[in-house]
Amino acid sequence: MRKGVFIQNKYFLIILLLIPLQLSAKSEKPQRTLVKLPFSEREHVLRGMRRYLGAMEKMLGALSRQDFLEVETQASTMLLDDRKLINLGKRENDQFIAAAMQFHSTGVTEIIKSARTKNMQKTLVSLSSFVGRCNACHESFRLIEWPDKDYPPVKPKKLSAPKDFHASEWIRKIK
């Protein structure tokens, strides 16, 4: 009987020794890159992200009703336009800028194109891919360091959309 208790305790001790190894392996995630923004800019970006979540919510509701025109309309609110290019030009991190331009051009146009086919499966796949882009960006970057930490504005960069991308054409076609 004592031998059985010893064996059980030995396994218990081994498990106890392995727990810190598991915890340290999980905590070794790559650090997210801080995008340094003045407080007002940070709030502007976060408000925009919340608007995009609202648009995605409306797209999912529209898909439940098979209202593909509403999906296109909501997606078009996220298209890259002159205002978004100006705001992106104020960001200091080129990788963040590239991810945002990809999100606002390729990601959104995929949703619009698939919604125009009126194919539920294709539209859901493009929306899923789009949300994957959101997650990838949020896993790579962060906007908030400390609530009281503020950064000076950076000198804006002149940005332009990809050569074959014209948001105004997409918006005109939807209206």
N, C-alpha and C positions, 0 to 999 in steps of 0.2 A: 504494500500500500504506500509506503514511504517512497519507493522507487517511482511509482506512477505520479506522485505529487511533484517529485524532482523533475521528471521529464516535462510535465505540464508547465512548471515554473520556468524551465529552460526555454521552451517555446515562447512563453510570455515575455521573457527577457529579450529574446531575439527580436520579437515584434517591437518591443519598446525601443530597441536600438535602431531599428529600421525607420521608425516614424520621423525622427529628425532628418534623415536622408531624403525622405519623400517631401517633407516640407521645404527643405532647402532647394530641391530640384524644381518645385513649383514656383518658388519666389525668384528664380533666376530668369524672369522674362526680360526681353530687351526693353530698355527704357523708351518711352514715347518722346519724340522730339517736341520741345516747347517752341511754339510759334509766338514770338514776342510781339505783342500788340499793345498800343495804348488802351486804357480801360474802355473808352468809348468805342473804339474799333472792335475790341473783343466782344462787347455787348452787341454790336451790330452783327457780327458774324454769328453769334449764338442765336440772336433773334431770327436771322435768315434760316439757320438750321431748323429751328422750331417751325417756321413756315413750311419748309420742305417736308417735315414730318406730317404736318397737316395736309399737304398736297398728296402725300403718299396714302394717308388715311382715306382721303376722298377718292383716290384712284382705286383702292381696294373696294370701297363701297360701290363705285361705279362698275367695277368688274363683277361684283355680286349681282348687279342688275343687267349685266352685259351691255352697259352703256359705254361703248368704246370711244365715242366722241368726247365724253366727259374725261375719259382717261387722257386723251390727247390734249384737251384743254388744260387739265391740271399739270400734265408734264411740261407743257409749253411755258408755264410760269417759272420753271427752273432752267430754261434755256440760257445759254451764254449770250449776253447782250452788252452794249457799250457801258452801261452802268456797272455791271458785274466786272467787266474788264478793268474799269477805273479802280474799283475797290480791290481787286486782286493785285493790281499794280502797286498797292500800298503795303503788300506783304513782303517781308524780308527773306522768307524761306522759299527757294526756288522749287524744292520738292513739293511743298504745300501748294504752291501756285500750279504746278503741273497736275497734281491730283485733282485740284478744284476745276481746272480747265477740262480735264478728262470727264469729270462728273457732269459738268454743265453742257458739254457738247456731245461726246459719244454716248455717254450713259443715257441722257435724256432722249436723244434722237432714236436710240434703239427702242425705247418704250413707244415713242410716237409711231415709228415704222411698223412695229408689231401690232399696235392697236388698230392701225389702218387696215390690217389684214382681217380684222374682226375674228381672229383666231385666239380663243381663250388661253390655250396651252402656250402658244408662242408669246403672248402678252405677259402671262404669269412668269415665264422663264426670263424675259427681259427685265421685268420688275424685280425679280429675285436677284438677278445679276447686278442691277442698280443698287439694291440694298447691300449687296456684298461690297460694292465700292464704298458705300457709306461706312460700313464696318471696317474695311481696310484702312481708310483714312483715320477713323477714330482710334484704331489700334496703333497707328504710326505717329499721330500728332496729338498734342494737347494745347489748349489755349489759356488755361488758367494755371498759374504757379501758386500764388497766394492772393486772396482777395485784396489785400492792401498793396500789392506789388504793381507798379505801373511802369510803362516803358514809353520813351519818347516816340513820336511818329517818325516813320522812315520816309525818305524821299521817294515818291511814286515812280514806278517803272512804266514805260509805255508798252502795253501788251496788245496783241492782235489775235483774233480767232484763227483757227486753222484755215488754210487757203480754200478748201472746198466746203467750208461750213458757213452758212448764212442764216442766222437766226430769224431775220426779218422775213425770209421766204417761208420758213416753217410757220411763223405766226400768221402770215397772210393766208396760207393754205388752210389753216385751222379755222380762221374767222370766215 
